[in-house]
């Protein structure tokens, strides 16, 4: 999705998005003309907004939480791949 659609879906202002991209809390794909966002980016933006607004987590805490979330997703992908690799071949 394009930047304007992402901003609407995530409920963000342009300045907030620019800060979050600068802090690498969001890393959109880059097309030839503009950044491209996914539904996962929208979900991540909602998480960041909830952490900072509803829970009062500071920037350093958000960095730690996002790093842990990224590690968790990486481990889940690695575990799924391991399960696939160890699965007996189908006859």
N, C-alpha and C positions, 0 to 999 in steps of 0.2 A: 504494500500500500504506500501511497505517497505521503509526504510530510504533513500536508493539511488534513488528510483523512486520519492519519495517526494522531495528530493533535486533538482532533475531535473525539476519536474513540478513547484516547487515554485521558482526556479532560485536562490537558496541559496547555500552558502558554509557551510561546516560542522561546522566551528567555530561559525558562526552566528546562526545556528540552536541550537547549544549547549547553547549559551547565552540566546536565546529566551526561551528555555525549562527551564533553570535555573531561569529565571525571571518569569516563569509560564505564558508567553504570549502564548505559545503553550503547550498543555498537551496531548501528544499522548497516545493512549491505549497501554498497555504493554502486549506483548505476551510472551511466554516462552523464546524465543530467542532474540527478539528485539522489539523496539517500532513499533507500527502500526499507520499509518496516514490515514486520510480520506480526501475526497474532501473539506470538511469544513475547515480542517486544511490548505489546500492549499490556499483557499480563505482568511483565516485569515492571512496567511503569506504574501499574496499579499497586504492586507490592511495595515499590519505593515510596509512593505517595502514602500508603498506609503506614509504613514503618516510620516515616518522618512526621506525618500528621497525627494519626491516631495513637501511635505508640511513643512518640517523642524521641525516637532514636536519632542520635546525632550523625554527622557525615562519616565519622570514623567507624561508628557502629554499623552503618549501612554498608560501608566497604567490606567489613568483616562478614556480615550476613550474606551479601551477594556473592562473595568469594566462596563461602560454605555451600550456598545453593548451587553454584556452578560446579563445585567439586562433587556434590551429591548427584547431579545430573550426569556428570562424566562417569562416575562409578556405576550408575544404573545402566548407562550405555555399554560400558565395559562388561558388566555382569551379563547383560542380554546377549552380547556377542560371544562370551564364554559359554553360555548355555547353548547357543546355536552351534558353536564349534564342537561341543562335547556330545551333542545329541546323536544318537545312533542313526545311521543312514536309513532312509525309508526303503523298504523292499519293493 
